[in-house]
Amino acid sequence: MHKQPALAADCVVFDPAGRLLLIRRKNPPFQGQYALPGGFVDYGERMEDAALRELREETGIEGTLIRLVGVYSRPDRDPRGHCVSTVYLIDAGGQQPVPGDDAACAEFVENYRAVRLAFDHDEIVADVLAQRSRPNAS
C-alpha cells in the first residue's frame, strides 16, 4: 500500500503589541509544550479553511488570512510520522484567546523568542520574522 504524508495547517498570529499567539499542547507529542495553533486538515477541506478552523477550535479566535508563510515538509518534523504543514500569517483583529479543543492554554506570549516550541515551530517563527524584516514584506 502506498503511504502518504498527513496534511496540517498552522497559524502565526501576532497581537498589536508584537506578542505571539501560542497554545500549550494538552496531548502528546510535546504535551505541555508551547506550539503554534494548528492541526490536521479534514478530508475535502481547503488548507486555508483548515488553518482558520484550527485557530478557532484551539483559541476561540475568528481570524483573517493575511498571507501564506510557507510549506514545511521535512519528513521528521512530526514524531508521529511524515506531516506536511502549510503555514499562514493570520490577523486576530484584537480578539483575546480562550483555550479549547486540544489546547491546555492559549495566550499571547511576549517572550516567545526565549521559549522552545514544539515540532519545527521555532523555524517557522524565525522565517516569519525574517520575512517581516525584509522591505515590502507584510
PyMOL commands that set and color helices and strands:
alter all, ss='L'
color gray80, all
select helices_A, chain A and resi 47-59+112-114+121-133
alter helices_A, ss='H'
color red, helices_A
select strands_A, chain A and resi 6-13+20-25+34-35+38-40+64-72+83-91+103-109
alter strands_A, ss='S'
color yellow, strands_A
deselect
rebuild
show_as cartoon
